Each structure stands twice: as C-alpha cells, then as structure tokens.
C-alpha cells in the first residue's frame, strides 16, 4: 500500500487508513510438477496428506523446463519483495515528513525545520522514484505515459517468464540479472540514505526538541 499521494496529483483520494492501493499485481507462483506433502492445522490437530502435482497434458514444456522457469521466477519474486519492502519503508519516512511539515510552522525554529524537511523529502522522493513510478494515479493512460521503474520492471518480467511452460530465454535470464543488480544497488542506496541523511536529520529534530510527541518551546 502507498501512504503518500501520487506526485503532482494530490487530488487522488487516500483511504480512511491513510493508504491507497499500489498498482502492482500479486506475484503468485505455481509449484512445478512433483510430490508434495500438505499440512493442515485445525485447532490442536495437525493433518498430513501427500499430493502429486502433474504437468498440464497440453503443455509442450518438459518438467525440467518448468523447474527452470520456477527457479527463475522465485529469484525475481524475491527481488520484487525486496524492492516493495524498500518502497514501504520510504513511504513511511515520507508520510511522517508530511506530518512534520504541518508541525514546523508552529515551532520557533520553523524556517530551519522546514528547510531540513524539504531537503530530506526531496532526497527520499528521488530515491523512491527509482524503485517505483510515483506518478501513477490509477486512472487514464498512466501506465503508458510514465516509464516503468524497478518494481514495475520486475513485475512485468514475472508476467513474461510465467506466460508459458518453457525454459526461460537467454534474454529473460539477462534481464533478471540486470534487475537483480539494480535491486542490490537500491538496497545499498537505502542503507546510505539512512546512515548519511536520515540519521543526521533525526539528530537535528532531537536538537530542536521535536519528537514523536513534543510541546511548543517557550
């Protein structure tokens, strides 16, 4: 879920809980053919049953093809979950910065606080904008008007790889590798942001006497 409005579209309504739906689809994966054990827990009881998943008889892909496909899809989904986690963390930062903007005008050091908030918000928005397209409103032709960012690219790749029961192409493998590298960079960028920008900002707030709950200074 997104916690801030789309960029340049404050007219998009937020839910009662302050969130709005994200424009990414669920990354659900089918299990490959094989023998599985199903475990069901009901109350204090645990029940086990064996299950055999068979390949679609109309599929032209081999079991080995489907297994290779599943392995790549699992890797891509892991990267997508990592990126979604980064987006969620940055959304939490940005929505709290928006709340602080309302408070800054009541503080004796309002100019300094407002400037610090604006600087950090710009950095946070710039980083998050590399991970997910922040201009999507969910209306019109947004998905073709604005370029796909890392999360959308991973989401699209999952759709492409899972469309048929064949071994992933060399192109699929290459794009997955490139997007994995971008995911690792995104994680490193966020850690640097926390260490070099967010932590000093939090120290400034402490120096100003601004915390989760604070009283106006005399």
N, C-alpha and C positions, 0 to 999 in steps of 0.2 A: 504494500500500500504506500502511496505517496502522501506526504504530510505537508507539502507546500503546493501552491497553485502552479500551473504551467507558466513558463516565462512569458511575460508580456500579455498574459491572459488572466488577470485577477477576477474576471467575470465568471470563470469556471467555478461552480459551487463545490464546496467541501462538505463532507458528510457530518452528521451530528457529532461523531467522534473525532473530527478534525482531519480525516483522511479522505482520499479519493482512490479509485481503482487504478492499478498500474496497467499499462497497455500490452504487457507481455502475456503470452499464453502459458498454460501449465506444461511443464516438461515431463510428461508421463512416459515411461518406457515399458515396452512389453518384454517379458522374460523370454529368453531363447528356448528352443525345444530342449527337453531334458527331464530328469527325475527330480522332483521336489518333495519336501515334507511340509505340510500345512499344520500350523499350530494354532489352536483356538482356545482362548481362555474365557470361561464363563463362570462368574462368581469365584469360588475357590477351586474349581475344577479346570484341568488342562487336558486338552484332547489333541491327539496327533493322527494325521492321515497322510498317506502317500498320494502323490499326484504326478501324473505324467503329462507334460505339455508336448503336443505333437505339432509338427510343421503343417502349415496350410497345404493341403494336397495340390492346390492350384498354383502355389508359389514355385517359381523357377530357381530360386536361390537354394543353395545347399545349407546344411546345418552349420558347416564351417563358415560360410558367407554370413549367415545370420549372427553367429557368435562374434565374428569380427566387427560386424555392424554394431552389435550391442556394446562391445568393449569401447568402441569409439564414442558412441552416444553417452555412455556412462562418464567418460572423461569430459566431454563437452558439457554435460549437465553439471558436473562438479564445478567447472569453471563458471557456468552461469550462476550457480548458487553462491559462489564466492563474490561475483560482481553484484548480485542482488543484495548480499549482505553489506557490501560497501555502500551501495545506494541507500539502504535502510539506515545505516549509521550516519551518513552525511545528511539525510533528510532530518534525522533527529537533531543534528547540530544546527541546521538551517532554520528549522521551525522554532528552536529556542532563541536563536539570534533574532528572529522576527518578533518574538515576545519581548526580548531585551530592548528592541528599538522603541517600543511603547514606553518602557520604563525610563529610558535615557533622558527624555525630556523633562523628567521630574527631579533629576539628580543635579547636584551643584556642579559636577564636572560633566554636564551633559554634552558639551561640544567634543571633549576628548573621548568620551564613551561612544558617542555616535560615530566618530571617525574610526575608532577601533573596530566597532561592529561592522561598519560598511566595508572596511578593508578585509576583514576575515570572511564576511559573507561573499564578497566578490571572489576570493580565492576558493572558498568552498563550492560555490556555484560553478566556477570554471572547471574544477576537478570533476565534480559530479556530472557535468555536461559531457565529459569524455566517456563516461560509463553508461549513460542512458540519455536519450533525447528528451530534454526538459521542455520542449515547446509543444509536445503533443497534448492536444486538448480533448481528444476522443471524438471530434466532430470533423466533418468535411473531408478534405484530402490531406490531412496532416501527415499520414504515413508516407505519402509520396512527395510532399512539399519539403519535408525536413529530412536530412540524411540520417541513416541508422547509425547509432553508436554501438559501443561494445556489447551491451546487453542484447540489443536488437539483433546484432550480427550473430551472436551465439544462438539466440532463439531461432533465427532463420536457418542457421546451419543444422540445428537439430531437426527442423522440419524437412530439410533437403535430404539428410542422411537417412532418416527414418521412412522416407516416402515409398521405398521398395525394398524387398528382401534380397538385396545383393550386397556383396562386399563393398565397403566404401571405396570410392575412386581415389586416385592419387591426389586429385585436386581437393577432395574433401579432407584428406589427411593433412595436406599442406596448409589449408585454411585453418584447420583445427589447431595445428602447431603455432601458426601466426597469432591466432586469437588467444591461445594459452600464454604466449609470451606477453601479449597485451594485458592479460589478466594478472600475471605476475607483476608487471610494471604498475598496474593500478593499485595492487595491494601495497607495493613499496611506496608509491606516491602518497597513499593514505597514511601510512606509518610516519612518513616525513612530515606530512601536514599536521598530524597530532603532536609530533615532537617539536617542530620548528615554528608552527603558527598557533595551534590550539592551546598548547600548554602555556606559552607566554601570555596569551590573551586571558586565560583563566587566572593567571597570576595578577594581571592588571586589574581584573574585576575584584580580586581579593584586596588589592591595594586600595581600590576605590570604595571598598566596603559593600560591594554588590555581590550577593549570593543568591541561593535558591529562594530565601525569604529575607528581605532586608528592609530597614526603616530609613526614611529620609535623614540625611545629615543635617545638623544644625547650621 
